[in-house]
Amino acid sequence: MKTIKDSVHDHIRIDGVARDLLDTPALQRLRRISQLGTVSLVYPSANHTRFEHSLGVYHLACEALEQLGVEGREAQRVHAAAMLHDVGHGPFSHNLESLTHRRTGRYHDDVHDLLANGRVGAVLRSHGLEPDRVADLVAGEGRFGQLVSGELDVDRMDYLVRDAHHTGVPYGTIDHGRLVRELTFVDGELVLAEGNVQTAESLLVARALMNPTVYSHSVARIGKAMLRRAAERLLESPETDVDATTLQRMDDPDLLVALRSCPATSEFSRRLDQRDLFKRAVWAEMDDVPGGIIEADHGTIRAFEREISDRAGVDPERVILDVPSRPSMTESTSRVMVNGEIRRLDEQSPLVAALRASQYSQWRLGVYSPADLRDRVGRAAVDVLGLDIDGALVSEVRNGVDATLDQFVD
């Protein structure tokens, strides 16, 4: 057994298959993958990694299995899946996942090949575990896959508390101890036991509050968009031999070195290194954006960027259009027991509708450019995208907002 001191859960005891997986290259690589990517541009202490998060998920999975009375081979599979659930992440975690998925068809939880081969596969087999069955759990399949990846998974419980801890933002603080203790299976579904509607709501509220303040903070989004653009140029550059599969297996330092070394990406790299970020030329609410733009695919968005740059008379690489997907609230489908029946949280809680409305009101389309170009880019973007806002007010409003934000984080 090995005991590790953790900043969130205090002492984590690791034994069995998890202990043997701990020092495999695939897991140790997660020490060099930042948990929150570009959020550290906003919150300087947000430098925790996927490695420590994986330890936390394992710890909570152990507690959940113990209170559920699950032992033996099934418990070992979940222990392994919890420890390995993030080994498929590329550099800067989710920041580049949409880019690599377009080119490889794989998301970070598609880890069948990673778990079947190398030392991870050898460790799993030495404990009598089938790599494919562990990979299925990572993908959220089956009864116990819900513990690792689902509406009430221990992954979510750890990252909310851990991200709140490392950013200093209190909104992600949840009673994860109670959440774990109240988990139960009913007809094969993972649910919260009777009397825990408010417990489920706490998870929902925490995620809803962390999203605008941490995960979708405007500065983090600009950094993410710039990093994504730089990585895309790296893949397209004839001066490198980096493809999407190679990119997925890089860690953060690998990618930064590659971006600094490639002439096509060196300027983006410099800006990210020095926090010389683009600024918001447009920041538009959902009701002001035509629906076709919100649903646009990557190729269409790049075409819009070229049209905006042509209209503004600037280099296309000085314009980034950032269109988030429509808001979703996975946690709202959590199951809770109410009067002996399994009910979805969104059918039981009046909070869900209010939080959904809040998410829609927080949604923003962003157009980013260097500070000295944002007047021209903002006006051009309003015209090209057909935004229902007064183009003359774009920069004026932005200047006022920036003056306020500059006092704090920007």
C-alpha angles and dihedrals in degrees: 000000000000125000120207126190110231127193092224109030098029107220119017117193115208123193143154119011092354091058091052092047092051097084099039114121092242093059096038089054087068089070085073097047114088115227096219103028111202094006087094086072085069103030108034094198093057093100099120118130142227088251096066090041089055090053089052093050090050091050094052091044089055091051092047093049092049094053091044090053094238115153142155126031095349091055091049091054091053091046089054094045092050092051093046101037094108102039090104094063119117125215116310090015114247095002095092101025096104090052096050093041091057089057103035104025090229131117123201093265093058094095105143093117094043093052096043096056139055126005095332091059091046092051093048093049092047087061093047094254124138110229092215092056091050090048089051089056090051088055090052096251124150134009097307095036086078089069092056101036119012145086092292099031125148089233090070092043092056101042095050093053094039095047091048090050095051097042094043089233109137099203096089093057106120134165094254090166091063092042090056094044093051097051116116139159120243117180089341094308123118107233141160113255125250116300097028106107089115090048090056090045090055090061090049094048093047092053092045092052096043093052101070096031098045120000098041100026108149095240092049089049092052091049090048092050092050092047091049092050091049092049091049091053089048091056091047096046116107088207093073135050094215115131129180094265091052090047092053091057096048122100125221096272091047091056095044091052091048092050092048092048098049116082091212092059104029094099093053088046092052092050092050093045092051096036089240092149133179116257132229111271091173130015107180132182121233095253089057095054124082111244094236091064093052090054095042119129124231095268092052092049091052089050090053089051091053091048092049092049091048091050091048094042095234137125110279089232088065093065127072123178112202114194114175120207118256112284117271132186110202092174091063090074093059112131122237132178113243120174090341094308131107108240133177113244093235088058093050108034124071087200093072096069091048093049091048090052089049091053092052091049090052095050114111136181110217133203112190133194140149111294095251092055103043096096092059095037093048094053092045092049092052090053097043096045095040092232116184095233134096106267091205089064098049099090095032091056092042093052090054093049093046091051089057096043093047089069090062122020112345 
